[in-house]
Amino acid sequence: MKNYEYPGAVHIHSTFSDGTLSIDDIIKEARKEDLRWIIITDHNTIEGLEKGCEGFYGNLCVLVGTEISPHNRNHYLAFDVKSNISQELPPEKFIQKVNEQGGFGFIAHPDESTERKNHYPPLRWENWDINGFQGIEIWNYMSDWVDTLTEENKFKMFFQPEKYLQGPTVKVMQWWDDLNSRNCNIVPALIGLDVHQFLYNFMGLKLRIFPYGRMFKTLKNYIQIDDCLSTDFETAKKQIYTALRAGNNIMINEYLGKGNGVIFTVSKINPDHSITKITVGESLTVSDEFTLDIQTPSVCNIKLFCNGEVIEEQVTDRIKLKCKEPGTYRFEAFKNNQHWIITNPVKVLKEND
């Protein structure tokens, strides 16, 4: 059972690729929003790592990965890598290179829409039967926004973007659920910002579109760890990457409300009357009945999934169920018909399976 949680942001671009703020300035914005960790993922470069940008800045832990970005397709978030990896390689090869470095990776924005009514080409992941990757970025802020942008709605989409976010696509969620139903180990997910901050001249006014500070208020990943986040950088780095790799994170759209304190646990009573309890990214073996507990910070529409199917839906802030069926469980919570909370799954296994 995890005792500590820390909010962070993933998929951030700096001036080392096509972002518009330096890493130093990004750090200032992240600290204003009380993030505890961020991961910079510039396109096809780990220059931030090579220039010594990783480390603690106050209580903010800054990590540097990369987004391997072939032209117009197959983008991949690579974490804990030590050297650059060519975007010219086919996906199975660059995934292999990431793994050989001791790193791990998440497929980025795999299901951008092919029906966009704007000039931005969708950057889709082509082979959904590929192996070797560790997880999926199930929801990408900028991909979501661009998917629904049109000439007719562009002004409201610029000035109230969060209001029109659609959430993860049905196809991505089905793929993720199918992977977790078929695999013994949990295939984790995260949500990403893909923040660049665009500079736009409007009638002589210089506007910042999707500024870093505003984006840092939205899609967050709350990692859950056993001990408090270490003040030693290398230990903290390992804690953060271990949590993301295992799926020990809860995904929150904080535009709809703060997400600290979300609880999703499965527990069982042992023969000696002790209790074993697990949370997101963990597995539990049971012989009989177990208890599933969901708590959210406020009342919302909660959907509980088992093996990709909704098995319970309530408008509440607490669901506590006695269950007997093994499976892969997770939940989603909605406010105003928008995604607020998405958990990574827990696996309940039958003894002797």
C-alpha positions as CSV (number, residue, x, y, z in Angstrom):
1,M,0.0,0.0,0.0
2,K,1.4,3.4,-1.0
3,N,1.5,6.1,1.7
4,Y,2.6,9.3,-0.2
5,E,1.4,11.0,-3.4
6,Y,3.0,13.7,-5.5
7,P,1.6,15.6,-8.5
8,G,3.7,16.0,-11.6
9,A,3.5,16.8,-15.3
10,V,4.7,14.9,-18.3
11,H,5.4,15.7,-22.0
12,I,6.9,19.2,-21.9
13,H,8.9,20.9,-24.6
14,S,11.6,23.6,-24.1
15,T,13.7,25.8,-26.4
16,F,16.0,22.7,-26.8
17,S,13.4,21.7,-29.4
18,D,10.2,23.6,-30.4
19,G,9.1,25.0,-27.1
20,T,9.2,28.7,-26.4
21,L,10.6,28.8,-22.8
22,S,14.0,27.6,-21.6
23,I,14.0,24.8,-19.0
24,D,15.0,27.4,-16.3
25,D,11.8,29.4,-17.1
26,I,9.7,26.3,-17.3
27,I,10.9,25.4,-13.8
28,K,9.8,28.8,-12.5
29,E,6.3,28.2,-13.9
30,A,6.1,24.7,-12.6
31,R,7.1,25.8,-9.1
32,K,4.3,28.4,-9.0
33,E,1.8,25.6,-9.5
34,D,3.2,23.4,-6.7
35,L,4.2,20.6,-8.9
36,R,6.6,18.2,-7.3
37,W,8.1,16.7,-10.4
38,I,8.2,17.3,-14.2
39,I,9.7,15.5,-17.1
40,I,11.0,17.5,-20.1
41,T,10.7,15.5,-23.4
42,D,12.1,17.6,-26.2
43,H,11.9,16.2,-29.7
44,N,14.8,13.9,-30.6
45,T,17.2,15.3,-28.1
46,I,18.3,14.9,-24.4
47,E,20.2,18.2,-24.6
48,G,18.6,19.2,-21.3
49,L,20.3,16.2,-19.6
50,E,23.6,16.9,-21.3
51,K,23.5,20.5,-20.2
52,G,22.9,19.4,-16.5
53,C,19.3,20.6,-16.2
54,E,18.2,17.6,-14.2
55,G,18.0,18.0,-10.4
56,F,16.1,19.6,-7.6
57,Y,14.9,23.2,-7.8
58,G,13.5,23.9,-4.4
59,N,11.1,20.9,-3.9
60,L,10.6,20.4,-7.6
61,C,12.4,17.4,-9.1
62,V,13.2,18.0,-12.8
63,L,13.8,15.0,-15.1
64,V,14.8,14.9,-18.7
65,G,13.6,12.3,-21.2
66,T,12.9,12.7,-24.9
67,E,10.1,12.4,-27.4
68,I,11.4,10.3,-30.3
69,S,9.5,12.0,-33.2
70,P,9.6,10.4,-36.6
71,H,8.0,12.7,-39.3
72,N,4.2,12.7,-39.1
73,R,3.8,9.4,-37.1
74,N,4.9,7.0,-34.3
75,H,6.0,9.4,-31.5
76,Y,7.4,7.8,-28.4
77,L,8.1,9.3,-24.9
78,A,11.4,7.8,-23.8
79,F,12.3,8.1,-20.1
80,D,15.6,7.4,-18.2
81,V,17.7,7.3,-21.4
82,K,21.3,8.2,-21.5
83,S,21.9,9.1,-25.1
84,N,20.0,10.3,-28.1
85,I,18.1,7.7,-30.2
86,S,17.5,8.3,-33.9
87,Q,14.0,9.1,-35.0
88,E,14.9,7.5,-38.4
89,L,14.8,4.0,-36.9
90,P,11.6,2.0,-37.3
91,P,9.5,1.9,-34.0
92,E,10.5,-1.6,-33.0
93,K,14.1,-0.6,-33.3
94,F,13.9,2.7,-31.3
95,I,11.9,0.9,-28.6
96,Q,14.6,-1.7,-28.4
97,K,17.3,1.0,-28.1
98,V,15.4,2.7,-25.3
99,N,15.1,-0.7,-23.4
100,E,18.8,-1.5,-24.1
101,Q,19.8,1.8,-22.3
102,G,17.8,0.7,-19.2
103,G,15.1,3.2,-20.1
104,F,11.4,2.7,-20.7
105,G,8.8,4.3,-22.9
106,F,5.2,5.3,-23.5
107,I,3.5,5.5,-26.9
108,A,2.5,9.1,-27.4
109,H,-0.9,10.4,-28.6
110,P,-1.6,7.2,-30.5
111,D,-5.1,8.0,-31.8
112,E,-5.1,11.5,-33.2
113,S,-8.1,12.0,-35.3
114,T,-8.0,11.5,-39.1
115,E,-11.1,13.6,-39.5
116,R,-9.6,17.0,-38.4
117,K,-11.1,20.0,-40.0
118,N,-7.9,22.0,-39.8
119,H,-4.4,21.9,-41.4
120,Y,-2.6,20.1,-38.7
121,P,-1.8,16.5,-39.7
122,P,-2.6,13.8,-37.2
123,L,0.5,12.2,-35.6
124,R,-0.8,8.6,-35.1
125,W,0.8,5.4,-33.9
126,E,0.6,3.0,-36.8
127,N,1.2,-0.6,-35.4
128,W,-1.0,-1.3,-32.4
129,D,0.3,-4.9,-32.3
130,I,3.9,-3.9,-31.6
131,N,5.7,-5.2,-28.5
132,G,8.4,-4.0,-26.2
133,F,6.9,-0.7,-25.1
134,Q,6.0,-0.2,-21.4
135,G,2.9,2.1,-21.4
136,I,0.6,4.4,-23.3
137,E,-0.1,8.1,-23.1
138,I,-3.9,7.7,-23.2
139,W,-4.7,11.4,-23.1
140,N,-2.7,14.2,-24.6
141,Y,-4.0,17.8,-24.1
142,M,-2.8,19.3,-27.3
143,S,-3.9,16.3,-29.5
144,D,-7.3,16.5,-27.9
145,W,-7.6,20.3,-28.6
146,V,-6.4,20.1,-32.2
147,D,-8.7,17.2,-33.0
148,T,-11.7,19.5,-32.5
149,L,-10.3,22.8,-33.8
150,T,-12.2,24.3,-36.7
151,E,-12.2,27.7,-38.4
152,E,-15.7,28.3,-36.9
153,N,-14.8,27.5,-33.3
154,K,-11.1,28.7,-33.2
155,F,-11.8,31.8,-31.0
156,K,-13.6,30.0,-28.2
157,M,-11.1,27.1,-28.5
158,F,-8.2,29.6,-28.0
159,F,-9.7,31.4,-25.0
160,Q,-11.5,28.5,-23.2
161,P,-9.6,25.4,-24.4
162,E,-10.1,23.3,-21.3
163,K,-13.8,23.6,-21.5
164,Y,-13.8,21.7,-24.8
165,L,-11.4,18.8,-24.0
166,Q,-13.0,15.5,-25.0
167,G,-10.8,13.1,-23.0
168,P,-9.2,9.9,-24.1
169,T,-10.6,8.4,-27.3
170,V,-12.8,5.3,-27.1
171,K,-10.3,3.4,-29.3
172,V,-7.3,4.1,-27.0
173,M,-9.2,3.1,-23.9
174,Q,-10.3,-0.2,-25.5
175,W,-6.7,-0.9,-26.6
176,W,-5.4,-0.2,-23.1
177,D,-8.1,-2.3,-21.4
178,D,-7.5,-5.2,-23.9
179,L,-3.7,-5.1,-23.1
180,N,-4.4,-5.2,-19.4
181,S,-6.9,-8.0,-19.7
182,R,-4.5,-10.1,-21.8
183,N,-1.2,-9.5,-19.9
184,C,-0.2,-10.8,-16.5
185,N,1.6,-7.5,-15.7
186,I,-0.1,-4.1,-15.7
187,V,0.4,-2.0,-18.8
188,P,0.5,1.5,-17.3
189,A,-0.9,4.7,-18.6
190,L,-0.2,8.4,-18.1
191,I,-1.7,11.7,-19.3
192,G,0.5,14.3,-21.0
193,L,0.4,18.0,-21.7
194,D,2.5,18.3,-24.9
195,V,3.0,21.9,-23.9
196,H,5.1,24.2,-26.1
197,Q,3.5,27.6,-25.5
198,F,2.8,29.4,-28.9
199,L,3.5,33.0,-29.5
200,Y,0.8,34.8,-31.6
201,N,0.4,38.3,-32.9
202,F,-3.2,39.4,-32.8
203,M,-3.9,43.0,-34.0
204,G,-0.6,44.1,-32.7
205,L,-0.9,42.3,-29.4
206,K,1.6,39.6,-28.6
207,L,-0.3,36.7,-27.1
208,R,0.9,33.6,-25.4
209,I,-1.3,30.7,-26.4
210,F,-1.3,27.6,-24.1
211,P,1.2,29.1,-21.7
212,Y,3.2,26.7,-19.5
213,G,1.7,28.0,-16.2
214,R,-1.9,27.6,-17.4
215,M,-1.2,24.1,-18.8
216,F,0.4,23.1,-15.5
217,K,-3.0,23.6,-13.8
218,T,-4.6,20.9,-15.9
219,L,-3.6,17.3,-16.7
220,K,-1.5,15.9,-13.8
221,N,-0.2,12.5,-12.8
222,Y,-0.2,11.9,-9.1
223,I,2.4,9.2,-8.4
224,Q,1.9,7.1,-5.3
225,I,5.0,5.8,-3.5
226,D,5.9,4.0,-0.3
227,D,8.1,6.6,1.3
228,C,8.2,10.4,1.1
229,L,9.9,11.7,-2.0
230,S,13.6,11.7,-1.2
231,T,15.6,14.9,-1.0
232,D,18.5,13.0,-2.7
233,F,18.1,13.6,-6.5
234,E,19.1,10.1,-7.7
235,T,16.8,8.4,-5.2
236,A,13.9,10.7,-6.1
237,K,14.5,10.1,-9.8
238,K,14.3,6.3,-9.2
239,Q,11.1,6.7,-7.1
240,I,9.4,8.7,-9.8
241,Y,10.4,6.5,-12.7
242,T,9.6,3.3,-10.7
243,A,6.1,4.6,-10.0
244,L,5.4,5.5,-13.6
245,R,6.8,2.3,-14.9
246,A,4.6,0.3,-12.6
247,G,1.4,2.3,-13.1
248,N,1.5,3.7,-9.5
249,N,-0.1,6.9,-10.7
250,I,-3.6,8.4,-10.8
251,M,-4.5,10.8,-13.7
252,I,-6.3,14.0,-12.9
253,N,-7.8,16.8,-15.0
254,E,-7.4,19.5,-12.4
255,Y,-9.3,22.1,-14.5
256,L,-12.3,20.3,-13.0
257,G,-11.1,20.2,-9.4
258,K,-8.2,19.2,-7.3
259,G,-7.3,15.5,-7.3
260,N,-5.3,15.0,-4.2
261,G,-6.6,12.4,-1.9
262,V,-8.2,10.0,-4.4
263,I,-8.4,6.5,-3.0
264,F,-8.7,3.3,-5.1
265,T,-7.8,0.1,-3.1
266,V,-8.5,-3.6,-3.1
267,S,-8.2,-5.4,0.2
268,K,-8.7,-8.9,1.6
269,I,-8.9,-10.5,5.0
270,N,-6.2,-13.1,5.5
271,P,-6.7,-16.4,7.5
272,D,-4.9,-14.8,10.5
273,H,-7.4,-11.9,10.3
274,S,-4.7,-9.4,9.1
275,I,-5.6,-7.3,6.0
276,T,-3.7,-7.1,2.8
277,K,-4.4,-3.9,0.7
278,I,-3.2,-2.8,-2.7
279,T,-3.7,0.3,-4.8
280,V,-3.1,1.4,-8.5
281,G,-0.5,-0.6,-10.4
282,E,-0.5,-3.5,-7.9
283,S,-1.8,-7.0,-7.9
284,L,-3.5,-9.2,-5.3
285,T,-4.2,-12.9,-5.2
286,V,-7.4,-13.9,-3.5
287,S,-9.2,-17.2,-2.7
288,D,-12.6,-15.7,-2.0
289,E,-14.2,-12.4,-1.3
290,F,-12.4,-9.0,-1.5
291,T,-13.3,-5.4,-0.9
292,L,-13.0,-2.6,-3.5
293,D,-12.9,0.9,-2.2
294,I,-13.2,4.2,-4.2
295,Q,-13.1,7.7,-2.7
296,T,-13.0,11.0,-4.6
297,P,-12.6,14.5,-3.3
298,S,-16.2,15.5,-4.2
299,V,-19.3,14.0,-5.6
300,C,-19.0,13.0,-9.3
301,N,-20.1,10.4,-11.7
302,I,-18.0,7.3,-11.0
303,K,-17.7,4.4,-13.5
304,L,-16.0,1.2,-12.2
305,F,-14.5,-1.0,-14.9
306,C,-13.6,-4.7,-14.8
307,N,-11.7,-6.1,-17.9
308,G,-12.9,-3.0,-19.8
309,E,-16.6,-3.3,-19.0
310,V,-18.5,-0.9,-16.8
311,I,-19.8,-3.0,-13.8
312,E,-20.9,-0.2,-11.5
313,E,-21.9,3.5,-12.0
314,Q,-23.0,5.9,-9.3
315,V,-23.1,9.7,-8.7
316,T,-21.3,9.8,-5.4
317,D,-17.9,10.4,-3.7
318,R,-17.6,6.9,-2.3
319,I,-18.2,3.3,-3.6
320,K,-17.4,0.3,-1.4
321,L,-18.1,-3.1,-2.9
322,K,-17.7,-6.7,-1.9
323,C,-16.5,-8.7,-4.9
324,K,-15.6,-12.3,-5.8
325,E,-14.7,-12.1,-9.5
326,P,-11.0,-11.8,-10.4
327,G,-10.1,-9.3,-13.1
328,T,-8.4,-6.0,-13.9
329,Y,-10.2,-3.2,-12.2
330,R,-10.0,0.6,-12.7
331,F,-12.3,3.6,-12.4
332,E,-13.1,6.8,-14.2
333,A,-14.8,9.9,-12.7
334,F,-16.6,12.6,-14.6
335,K,-17.7,16.2,-13.8
336,N,-19.9,18.1,-16.2
337,N,-19.6,15.1,-18.6
338,Q,-15.8,15.6,-18.8
339,H,-13.1,13.3,-17.6
340,W,-11.9,14.3,-14.2
341,I,-10.1,11.2,-12.8
342,I,-8.7,8.1,-14.4
343,T,-6.9,5.5,-12.4
344,N,-4.4,2.9,-13.5
345,P,-5.7,-0.6,-12.9
346,V,-5.3,-3.0,-10.1
347,K,-5.2,-6.8,-10.8
348,V,-7.1,-9.3,-8.8
349,L,-5.9,-12.8,-9.4
350,K,-7.4,-16.1,-8.3
351,E,-5.2,-18.4,-6.2
352,N,-3.6,-21.2,-8.3
353,D,-4.4,-19.4,-11.6
